[in-house]
């Protein structure tokens, strides 16, 4: 596999085949079909998923009102990682974003590993979101088989992604718009209740300490809560991958990263704060659906139906993005010979359809596993990707330190967007990320995910060795 030959031939062929589609060419034959409004909403909506609407309830039940601190700590860590990634992306725009950056700074093995780990992570997320969406649809169609509904949802969004990057962007634009509007309305209604301006509302923050105190489970539970909270923020980096198909990638990434603080504080920290301020954290309803519990407390008509609809939209949005992201990462891997060159083929509209179908097919198999063997095979898949995104984030942080040193020596003018307080804050971020990953090995709820994720890393590393030996034999 000659990297130079593969890249050159593929790029020239795809540029010809994509001609006449109306969108400017991007690296490798992709099309710059994503507009600034798409990028803005992809960035804003990227972190609003089912984890916020449903998963946050699990953290609240385990931590109490102090779950707000868990979300705040995880949010700060995510903001730091994204700032580091933004510095590299703006300085060195590249197909595959952090995959290319890690490959350049930490070596071929690290790049291969990060790229495939990220692809695997999102392929499993495809199945998880499809199953979650299927369960919600079953609430309205109880007679429909879960596996069939899940496959239909995957098929619909696969078809959307097969059309063009702009088609993905349009769907994500509207999905994200609905999610953001829902959060804004929720924040407004919750604030009225806390301020005593809602009909029948007592007002005040007494609920925060009325049931065992602000941190009834102690500081350890707050720290333990950071681990799943970091996972809820995964997806913030998607905008850097989509930048390759944006007309103004540097501007799009810079604007998106600058807005991440607002997203973290408003969408997660403030909304979770309002949940625990309105509804006692001991309520069983909080664990099931925290936002529906708040709407019920406010006596909003059909609160459960409204929240189910919002969660379904969040799930479809995540499914849409995961299909897009997994295909682009696999496509990027082909550029350096890290994936079979057959996945580099691009349609006339600039979509790497083979790469997209590869991720979709793996998702189909995972959904079938969820139907045939939910407690063994599907459970194994879920646990085997639990810490993978955290490994990728750690690699991004280490790569930023290496690249920053290099750019300061060779191309200081490229550093138009910089990591704050370098190098100390970068080093602190790496240390904190390592602590979060290390904590997974000792916490009972995450121990299985940690060790099975390490097994996933070992399998990917073995794949690299096979690729390397095959390359030597071919040479």
Legacy VTK file of the C-alpha trace (Angstrom):
# vtk DataFile Version 3.0
C-alpha trace
ASCII
DATASET POLYDATA
POINTS 475 float
0.000 0.000 0.000
1.778 3.072 -1.195
0.384 6.105 0.579
1.444 8.563 -2.059
0.076 6.555 -4.967
-3.237 5.831 -3.292
-3.850 9.420 -2.275
-2.946 10.938 -5.603
-4.909 8.570 -7.805
-7.953 8.646 -5.567
-7.981 12.416 -5.326
-7.697 13.034 -9.034
-10.367 10.476 -9.873
-12.838 11.800 -7.321
-12.384 15.417 -8.342
-13.432 14.425 -11.855
-16.361 12.273 -10.729
-17.643 14.968 -8.417
-17.617 17.663 -11.058
-20.824 19.422 -11.770
-22.408 18.865 -8.360
-22.519 22.578 -7.630
-20.320 22.502 -4.516
-16.582 23.328 -4.491
-14.128 20.450 -4.188
-12.732 19.451 -0.813
-9.857 17.058 0.039
-10.096 13.680 -1.665
-13.171 14.492 -3.724
-15.483 15.419 -0.863
-17.680 18.449 -1.541
-17.802 21.664 0.463
-21.565 21.433 0.864
-21.783 22.523 4.503
-22.595 26.193 5.038
-21.776 28.346 8.052
-25.284 27.923 9.475
-24.910 24.140 9.249
-21.577 24.238 11.049
-22.938 26.523 13.754
-25.867 24.220 14.515
-23.745 21.064 14.236
-21.510 22.581 16.904
-24.367 23.764 19.105
-26.381 20.572 18.888
-23.467 18.142 18.907
-23.442 17.718 22.674
-27.212 17.562 23.182
-28.140 13.905 23.039
-30.122 11.316 24.912
-27.370 11.432 27.551
-28.591 14.868 28.612
-32.313 14.104 28.546
-32.129 10.627 30.090
-28.614 9.664 31.205
-28.220 12.719 33.427
-30.902 11.279 35.694
-28.670 8.335 36.600
-25.887 10.703 37.691
-28.325 12.799 39.718
-29.692 9.747 41.551
-26.166 8.561 42.395
-24.771 11.961 43.387
-27.636 14.155 44.563
-27.851 17.880 43.804
-24.041 17.976 43.694
-24.343 16.314 40.279
-24.174 19.908 39.050
-20.514 19.939 40.111
-19.869 16.661 38.267
-21.290 18.150 35.079
-19.356 21.379 35.603
-16.037 19.553 36.099
-16.638 17.336 33.056
-17.673 20.379 31.049
-14.534 22.302 31.945
-12.384 19.323 30.959
-14.221 19.024 27.644
-13.819 22.752 26.956
-10.060 22.442 27.495
-9.768 19.427 25.191
-11.793 21.170 22.496
-9.672 24.315 22.769
-6.561 22.200 22.247
-8.149 20.497 19.256
-9.236 23.838 17.817
-5.691 25.187 17.979
-4.441 22.270 15.901
-7.385 22.315 13.477
-7.123 26.041 12.744
-3.337 25.892 12.417
-3.314 22.726 10.328
-6.702 21.977 8.705
-6.679 18.316 7.724
-8.994 15.607 6.496
-9.788 13.478 9.530
-8.965 16.297 11.954
-7.345 14.859 15.099
-6.546 11.544 13.354
-4.199 13.464 11.051
-2.830 15.556 13.922
-2.087 12.546 16.118
-0.505 10.763 13.173
1.757 13.734 12.487
2.839 14.353 16.075
2.717 10.982 17.831
3.548 8.661 14.954
1.902 6.278 12.507
0.914 3.704 15.122
-0.808 6.296 17.299
-2.628 7.795 14.312
-3.831 4.394 13.129
-5.012 3.521 16.633
-6.847 6.790 17.258
-8.549 6.717 13.856
-9.839 3.162 14.189
-10.805 3.579 17.852
-12.877 6.607 16.944
-14.516 4.766 14.046
-15.317 1.801 16.288
-16.733 4.089 18.972
-19.195 5.693 16.594
-20.145 2.435 14.904
-21.284 1.091 18.290
-22.998 4.400 19.048
-24.956 3.924 15.798
-26.422 0.723 17.219
-26.996 2.189 20.678
-28.883 5.180 19.295
-30.874 3.015 16.869
-31.988 0.726 19.690
-32.809 3.722 21.912
-34.847 5.290 19.117
-36.631 2.011 18.499
-37.679 1.777 22.131
-39.175 5.259 22.020
-41.099 4.510 18.831
-42.419 1.345 20.510
-44.157 3.548 23.065
-46.432 4.689 20.225
-46.303 1.439 18.238
-46.155 -1.287 20.913
-46.752 -4.052 18.415
-43.701 -3.239 16.289
-40.595 -5.426 16.861
-37.700 -3.451 18.349
-35.138 -4.784 15.863
-37.327 -3.847 12.898
-37.962 -0.300 14.116
-34.260 0.197 14.856
-33.255 -0.990 11.395
-35.843 1.278 9.762
-34.477 4.306 11.636
-30.936 3.424 10.571
-32.063 2.911 6.994
-33.788 6.284 6.804
-30.820 8.240 8.114
-28.369 6.213 6.042
-30.354 7.244 2.974
-30.137 10.874 4.087
-26.364 10.681 4.440
-26.019 8.910 1.086
-27.349 11.972 -0.759
-24.714 14.566 0.172
-22.946 16.289 3.043
-25.403 19.133 2.638
-28.293 16.713 3.154
-26.717 15.595 6.422
-26.167 19.239 7.350
-29.779 20.201 6.662
-31.189 17.391 8.766
-28.760 18.151 11.581
-29.579 21.854 11.327
-33.252 21.218 12.019
-32.666 18.472 14.580
-30.292 20.753 16.477
-32.663 23.710 16.182
-35.424 21.729 17.877
-33.092 20.492 20.628
-31.746 23.968 21.339
-35.220 25.487 21.355
-36.368 22.801 23.772
-33.481 23.501 26.155
-34.069 27.261 25.990
-37.769 26.811 26.784
-36.894 24.405 29.603
-34.428 26.895 31.110
-37.031 29.650 30.912
-39.784 27.591 32.562
-37.437 26.234 35.226
-36.196 29.724 36.058
-39.783 30.946 36.469
-40.455 28.113 38.932
-37.313 28.714 40.982
-38.013 32.462 41.105
-41.557 31.797 42.309
-43.109 33.307 39.174
-44.768 30.084 38.026
-48.377 29.496 39.199
-48.297 27.581 42.491
-44.487 27.551 42.674
-43.010 28.117 46.169
-39.799 29.493 44.670
-36.357 29.333 46.234
-33.578 26.735 46.266
-34.620 24.747 49.315
-34.833 21.523 47.300
-31.056 21.566 46.876
-30.470 20.784 50.552
-33.809 19.434 51.800
-33.111 15.739 51.209
-29.831 14.871 52.878
-27.878 17.957 51.919
-26.292 19.228 48.726
-23.852 16.299 48.452
-25.576 13.457 50.340
-23.324 10.774 48.849
-20.087 12.683 49.562
-17.264 14.074 47.483
-16.357 10.629 46.146
-19.691 10.333 44.370
-19.174 13.765 42.813
-15.803 12.670 41.423
-17.237 9.355 40.248
-19.986 11.254 38.447
-17.421 13.056 36.305
-16.659 9.831 34.405
-20.094 9.349 32.766
-20.515 13.117 32.412
-17.428 13.354 30.202
-19.011 10.695 28.013
-22.156 12.826 27.652
-20.068 15.603 26.077
-18.590 13.317 23.425
-19.565 14.690 20.029
-18.319 18.221 20.575
-15.409 17.398 18.256
-17.598 16.412 15.288
-17.505 19.971 13.972
-13.734 19.663 13.382
-14.311 16.587 11.198
-17.138 18.273 9.302
-14.864 21.278 8.699
-13.291 19.450 5.728
-16.622 19.838 3.921
-17.136 23.446 4.909
-16.377 26.397 2.658
-14.579 28.191 5.517
-13.129 25.468 7.764
-10.870 27.654 9.927
-13.607 30.186 10.624
-16.203 27.469 11.276
-14.014 25.671 13.808
-12.929 28.869 15.554
-16.513 30.058 15.984
-17.712 26.651 17.127
-15.039 26.261 19.767
-15.598 29.778 21.096
-19.240 28.896 21.658
-18.562 25.665 23.525
-18.398 27.375 26.921
-21.932 28.683 26.399
-23.109 25.245 25.337
-21.595 23.488 28.328
-22.795 26.013 30.884
-26.288 26.629 29.498
-27.283 23.267 28.082
-25.879 20.980 30.752
-24.881 22.740 33.952
-27.795 25.188 34.150
-30.413 22.686 33.018
-29.213 20.033 35.493
-29.163 22.721 38.207
-32.805 23.509 37.461
-33.724 19.813 37.570
-32.361 19.360 41.101
-33.738 22.762 42.174
-37.287 21.925 41.068
-37.630 18.183 41.776
-36.182 16.321 44.813
-33.237 14.257 43.651
-34.659 11.278 45.551
-37.667 11.130 43.217
-37.758 7.965 41.120
-39.019 10.070 38.207
-35.697 11.933 38.102
-33.788 8.764 37.323
-36.234 7.705 34.613
-36.508 11.077 32.846
-35.300 14.155 34.773
-36.657 16.726 32.341
-40.066 15.063 32.143
-40.103 15.074 35.960
-39.651 18.851 35.943
-42.380 19.348 33.332
-44.698 17.160 35.416
-43.973 19.282 38.477
-44.872 22.370 36.443
-48.079 20.602 35.327
-47.199 21.018 31.648
-49.839 19.138 29.614
-48.661 15.848 28.053
-45.202 16.288 29.605
-44.255 12.648 29.063
-45.224 12.678 25.402
-43.368 15.949 24.834
-40.190 14.589 26.401
-40.409 11.297 24.511
-40.665 13.261 21.271
-37.660 15.408 22.228
-35.598 12.384 23.206
-36.464 10.753 19.874
-35.302 13.878 18.031
-32.086 13.877 20.079
-31.552 10.203 19.268
-32.176 10.737 15.543
-29.796 13.691 15.594
-27.088 11.576 17.205
-27.748 8.743 14.778
-27.496 11.157 11.854
-24.183 12.530 13.141
-22.674 9.159 14.021
-23.331 7.788 10.538
-21.725 10.888 9.029
-18.747 10.917 11.393
-17.913 7.221 11.141
-17.932 7.393 7.326
-15.639 10.438 7.225
-13.167 8.923 9.670
-12.999 5.690 7.676
-12.563 7.747 4.498
-9.724 9.702 6.148
-8.030 6.447 7.169
-7.835 5.421 3.502
-5.783 8.523 2.671
-2.724 7.127 4.448
-3.260 3.463 3.676
-4.637 2.823 7.167
-7.857 1.406 5.693
-8.586 -0.501 2.449
-8.482 1.870 -0.501
-11.891 0.643 -1.677
-13.479 2.839 1.016
-11.996 5.925 -0.670
-14.481 5.802 -3.540
-16.678 8.911 -3.571
-20.035 9.419 -5.313
-20.739 12.227 -7.761
-22.202 14.257 -4.898
-19.005 13.837 -2.856
-20.186 11.158 -0.406
-17.893 8.235 0.537
-20.770 5.793 0.235
-18.747 2.631 0.735
-17.331 4.014 3.964
-20.837 5.020 5.027
-22.250 1.569 4.264
-19.395 -0.086 6.170
-20.385 1.749 9.345
-24.066 1.138 8.699
-23.487 -2.577 8.160
-21.594 -2.850 11.427
-24.459 -0.996 13.080
-26.984 -3.432 11.575
-25.027 -6.381 12.966
-24.917 -4.735 16.393
-28.677 -4.122 16.355
-29.225 -7.780 15.458
-26.927 -8.690 18.364
-29.097 -6.544 20.639
-32.093 -8.623 19.535
-30.515 -12.094 19.589
-28.123 -11.760 22.539
-28.775 -8.546 24.492
-27.141 -9.730 27.709
-23.993 -11.228 26.202
-22.946 -9.985 22.761
-24.591 -6.562 22.846
-23.543 -6.032 26.466
-19.963 -6.870 25.459
-20.095 -4.346 22.595
-21.440 -1.622 24.889
-18.707 -2.181 27.467
-15.959 -2.494 24.842
-16.398 1.104 23.677
-17.092 2.800 27.014
-13.632 4.316 27.540
-12.564 4.550 23.896
-13.575 8.200 23.440
-11.598 9.113 26.561
-8.486 7.428 25.127
-8.951 9.490 21.969
-9.333 12.701 23.973
-6.130 11.944 25.874
-4.277 11.420 22.580
-5.638 14.749 21.288
-4.279 16.547 24.355
-0.821 14.985 24.063
-0.728 15.721 20.316
-1.524 19.400 20.955
1.508 19.824 23.196
3.768 18.247 20.570
2.314 20.233 17.674
2.387 23.534 19.571
6.098 23.151 20.264
6.734 22.385 16.606
4.622 25.267 15.299
6.263 27.756 17.647
9.611 26.820 16.097
8.626 26.532 12.446
5.307 28.321 11.716
4.359 30.659 14.570
2.119 32.671 12.232
-0.204 29.650 11.966
-1.113 29.927 15.662
-4.041 32.295 15.233
-6.138 30.480 17.837
-4.139 29.381 20.871
-4.642 27.128 23.868
-4.925 29.185 27.051
-1.949 29.372 29.452
0.231 27.015 27.430
1.979 24.767 28.430
0.714 24.582 32.021
-2.976 24.282 31.285
-2.308 21.721 28.547
-0.297 19.610 30.979
-2.992 19.941 33.629
-5.614 18.832 31.097
-3.571 15.731 30.252
-3.204 14.921 33.944
-6.924 15.376 34.615
-7.834 13.245 31.609
-5.507 10.514 32.850
-7.156 10.689 36.293
-10.629 10.283 34.781
-9.491 7.275 32.744
-7.677 5.790 35.740
-10.771 6.237 37.896
-12.701 4.008 35.490
-10.428 1.102 36.424
-11.435 1.336 40.098
-15.065 2.450 40.066
-17.427 -0.564 40.153
-19.817 0.905 37.588
-17.105 1.529 34.997
-14.506 -1.155 35.684
-15.809 -3.542 33.024
-15.909 -0.754 30.448
-12.305 0.197 31.201
-10.842 -3.284 30.793
-12.925 -4.221 27.759
-12.006 -0.893 26.148
-8.368 -1.779 26.731
-9.068 -5.035 24.915
-10.416 -2.972 22.015
-7.185 -0.957 21.995
-5.156 -4.182 21.961
-7.127 -5.488 18.960
-6.544 -2.230 17.056
-2.828 -2.311 17.860
-2.677 -5.877 16.575
-4.368 -4.619 13.407
-1.632 -2.030 12.995
1.067 -4.680 13.296
-0.625 -6.734 10.591
-0.853 -3.656 8.370
2.824 -2.828 8.980
4.006 -6.335 8.199
1.849 -6.485 5.095
3.367 -3.194 3.970
6.878 -4.575 4.466
6.032 -7.722 2.537
4.581 -5.674 -0.316
7.698 -3.491 -0.372
LINES 1 476
475 0 1 2 3 4 5 6 7 8 9 10 11 12 13 14 15 16 17 18 19 20 21 22 23 24 25 26 27 28 29 30 31 32 33 34 35 36 37 38 39 40 41 42 43 44 45 46 47 48 49 50 51 52 53 54 55 56 57 58 59 60 61 62 63 64 65 66 67 68 69 70 71 72 73 74 75 76 77 78 79 80 81 82 83 84 85 86 87 88 89 90 91 92 93 94 95 96 97 98 99 100 101 102 103 104 105 106 107 108 109 110 111 112 113 114 115 116 117 118 119 120 121 122 123 124 125 126 127 128 129 130 131 132 133 134 135 136 137 138 139 140 141 142 143 144 145 146 147 148 149 150 151 152 153 154 155 156 157 158 159 160 161 162 163 164 165 166 167 168 169 170 171 172 173 174 175 176 177 178 179 180 181 182 183 184 185 186 187 188 189 190 191 192 193 194 195 196 197 198 199 200 201 202 203 204 205 206 207 208 209 210 211 212 213 214 215 216 217 218 219 220 221 222 223 224 225 226 227 228 229 230 231 232 233 234 235 236 237 238 239 240 241 242 243 244 245 246 247 248 249 250 251 252 253 254 255 256 257 258 259 260 261 262 263 264 265 266 267 268 269 270 271 272 273 274 275 276 277 278 279 280 281 282 283 284 285 286 287 288 289 290 291 292 293 294 295 296 297 298 299 300 301 302 303 304 305 306 307 308 309 310 311 312 313 314 315 316 317 318 319 320 321 322 323 324 325 326 327 328 329 330 331 332 333 334 335 336 337 338 339 340 341 342 343 344 345 346 347 348 349 350 351 352 353 354 355 356 357 358 359 360 361 362 363 364 365 366 367 368 369 370 371 372 373 374 375 376 377 378 379 380 381 382 383 384 385 386 387 388 389 390 391 392 393 394 395 396 397 398 399 400 401 402 403 404 405 406 407 408 409 410 411 412 413 414 415 416 417 418 419 420 421 422 423 424 425 426 427 428 429 430 431 432 433 434 435 436 437 438 439 440 441 442 443 444 445 446 447 448 449 450 451 452 453 454 455 456 457 458 459 460 461 462 463 464 465 466 467 468 469 470 471 472 473 474
